[in-house]
Every structure is written in C-alpha cells, then in structure tokens.
Amino acid sequence: MIDIIPAVLEHSVDDLRVALERLRGASATVQIDMVGSDFLKNEESLPLWDEFDFEFDLMLPHPEQHVEHCIELGASRIIVHARDKGAHEALLLLQHLRGGSFATEVGIALAVDETPRALDAFEGLYDYVQVMGIAHEGSQGQTFDERALALVQHIHALHPAYIIQVDGGLRTRHVRALVDVGASRLVAGSAILNADNPRAAYEALVKEANQ
C-alpha cells in the first residue's frame, strides 16, 4: 500500500486549524511543515489532535532545539534535514523514542541535489528517508524537480528495504513514476489543500498510486 500524506504549511495556529478542518475525512496522517520559525513554540497541544497522527518536517535552523517540543505535541514522526546544522544532534535526541508501543518514527530528508552518500553520516539513526521533490524547500505550489526520480531510484537500488517518501511538487502525473522507481510514501501539499474538494483530491492520488 502506497500512502499519500497531505502536507500543511502554515504560520499560525488558527491557519493550521483551518487547514486541518479541510482535511477531515481524508488521510489519518498529516505532515506539518515547520519553516523558518516554530509558530507552535508556545502551544501545549495541536488543533484536532485527537483526529490525526502528525508528522513534523523540521525545516528550521537548529532542529535539535525543537524535537522535544514536537514530541510533547504528539508527533508520531519527525523529519530532520541532512543539510541543516544540528541535524545529527537532533537525531541523537530522538533515538530513545524509536522503540516501544508508542514509537516515534525518525526520518532524514535529502535535498534533490544531494546523493545517497549524504545518508552515511546518519547511519543507524533514522527509520525512513524523505527525498525532496522541489529545488527550493519551504514553500508549496512549486514545479516537481525530475532529479527526485533519479535520487529515489539510486537510494532504492542501494537500500531496497528502505521506506522512501517524496515531498514536494507532487501531481497525479508524477505518482506512478515515483512508485515505479521505489517510493513507498508520497507527500502532497497544494495538490490536496488547494483543491475544491481536498478529500476527493487525496483519494485520486491514493487510487493512482495503488492502481
């Protein structure tokens, strides 16, 4: 089963709530993109916390300063970007949470212009890899970068058992190509949230991925 994960990129709790309300009835998991600054730093809980599982994608200058708060907010998955200063420290802080009945999955993200060798510095510290599908991280609605296909294929060839998810620029026409080269989860932001019917858009991507 290829999972489709809606992504939400907002800068206030109120906007996050509105986005999550639009996603009701679609995926049980939502990715929250944290870009530039942590707009949730003063929050003790998330909107609709009882309706979704949350994956945090930390695109922040010092992710090691934010991972523990993400756990307190109920994160079921946390992604750290390999290029970010503090990435290794952030992953080390998460290691004790990777096992047990309520484990937190840990992901490492690679930019579209990186190579699988960037994973070497984090060996044994993550559960899955996220390949970025766009050249400029941190905003939605960008064009899909075809280099992501080659990077997914390369990682899958080296590590066929890895969970590889792709985030950014996803449209229906890209889905099968990504699955065919080894992607096992796909993250879509504007393709779902900007649709007139987000649930229908989500279901269309799920159908395309699993046909």
Secondary structure, 3 states (H helix, E strand, C coil): CCEEEEEECCCCHHHHHHHHHHCCCCCCEEEEEEECCCCCCCCCCCCCCCCCEEEEEEECCCHHHCHHHHHHCCEEEEEEECCCCCHHHHHHHHHHHCCCCCCCEEEEEECCCCCHHHHHHHCCCCCEEEEECCCCCCCCCCCCCCHHHHHHHHHHHHCCCCEEEEECCCCHHHHHHHHHCCCCEEEECHHHHCCCCHHHHHHHHHHHHCC
